[in-house]
């Protein structure tokens, strides 16, 4: 299940309150500022800072 555009518009990074971007595979939401990815499990984003996965700079 993909996240709706409306939901993506209102979700923000819980750490810095910045914008989130859906990953290419659709398996998570990334914050470019914090360099964290929040996974999506069963169509529900897991927006817990402690469970976020660090990402590498592109």
Secondary structure, 3 states (H helix, E strand, C coil): CCCCHHHHHHCECCCCCCECEECCCCCEEEECCCCEEEEEECCEECCCHHHCEECCCC
